[in-house]
């Protein structure tokens, strides 16, 4: 979210907003400069959350597979991940991601 805020504040629209605040005589502290408003905050928060979900989801798939394994044939996390990719390709690590993203955003 910090990267999104920084990109916004360095964009023409963000610079214009800060200039308007200066011209209207509003005192600018660091917190005011980082304030994005409720809609941008929600949007950027949803984007940051979606990015985190996409980055961590394959680990959740491997974790769930590890939990389902029978103790006698238990494999390690790396071996389980390799088996998942061998059986279903890389996309198997992201099976169920869309419903998970909808749950996170809802």
C-alpha positions in Angstrom: 0.0 0.0 0.0 2.9 2.3 0.7 4.1 1.9 -2.9 0.7 2.8 -4.2 0.5 5.9 -2.0 3.9 7.0 -3.1 3.0 6.4 -6.8 -0.1 8.5 -6.3 1.6 11.3 -4.5 4.2 11.5 -7.3 1.6 11.4 -10.0 0.4 14.6 -11.6 -2.9 14.3 -9.7 -1.2 13.8 -6.4 1.1 16.8 -7.0 -1.9 18.9 -8.0 -3.6 18.0 -4.8 -0.6 19.0 -2.7 -0.3 22.2 -4.6 -4.0 23.0 -4.0 -3.5 22.4 -0.3 -0.6 24.8 -0.3 -2.4 27.4 -2.3 -5.5 27.3 0.0 -3.1 27.9 3.0 -3.6 24.5 4.6 -0.7 23.5 6.8 0.9 20.4 5.4 2.3 17.8 7.8 3.5 14.4 6.7 0.2 12.8 7.7 -1.8 15.2 5.5 0.4 14.5 2.6 -0.1 10.7 2.9 -3.9 11.0 3.4 -5.6 9.6 0.3 -9.2 9.9 1.1 -11.6 7.0 1.9 -12.2 5.8 -1.6 -8.5 5.6 -2.6 -7.7 4.1 0.8 -10.2 1.3 0.2 -9.1 0.8 -3.4 -5.4 0.7 -2.5 -6.0 -1.5 0.5 -7.9 -4.0 -1.7 -5.1 -4.0 -4.3 -2.5 -4.6 -1.6 -4.6 -7.4 -0.1 -5.0 -9.0 -3.4 -1.3 -8.9 -4.1 -0.6 -10.5 -0.7 -3.1 -13.2 -1.4 -1.6 -14.0 -4.8 1.9 -14.1 -3.3 1.0 -16.4 -0.4 -1.7 -18.6 -2.0 0.7 -21.3 -3.3 2.0 -21.8 0.2 -1.6 -22.3 1.5 -2.2 -24.9 -1.2 0.9 -26.8 -0.1 0.0 -26.5 3.5 -3.5 -27.9 2.9 -2.0 -30.8 1.0 0.4 -31.5 3.8 -2.5 -31.6 6.3 -4.4 -34.1 4.1 -1.4 -36.5 3.9 -1.5 -39.7 5.9 1.2 -39.9 8.5 2.8 -43.1 7.0 3.3 -41.4 3.6 4.0 -37.9 4.8 6.3 -35.9 2.5 8.1 -32.6 3.1 6.7 -29.2 2.0 9.1 -28.9 -1.0 8.4 -32.5 -2.2 4.6 -31.8 -1.8 4.9 -28.6 -3.8 6.9 -30.4 -6.6 4.3 -33.2 -6.7 1.5 -30.6 -7.0 3.2 -28.9 -9.9 4.1 -32.3 -11.6 0.4 -33.4 -11.4 -1.3 -30.2 -12.3 1.2 -27.7 -13.5 1.9 -24.3 -12.0 -1.8 -23.5 -12.2 -2.5 -26.2 -9.6 -0.8 -23.9 -7.0 -3.4 -21.3 -7.8 -6.5 -23.6 -7.9 -9.2 -21.8 -5.9 -7.5 -18.4 -6.0 -10.5 -16.5 -7.5 -13.0 -17.5 -4.8 -10.3 -16.7 -2.2 -9.8 -13.2 -3.7 -13.6 -12.7 -3.7 -13.7 -13.7 0.0 -10.9 -11.4 0.9 -12.4 -8.4 -1.0 -15.9 -9.0 0.4 
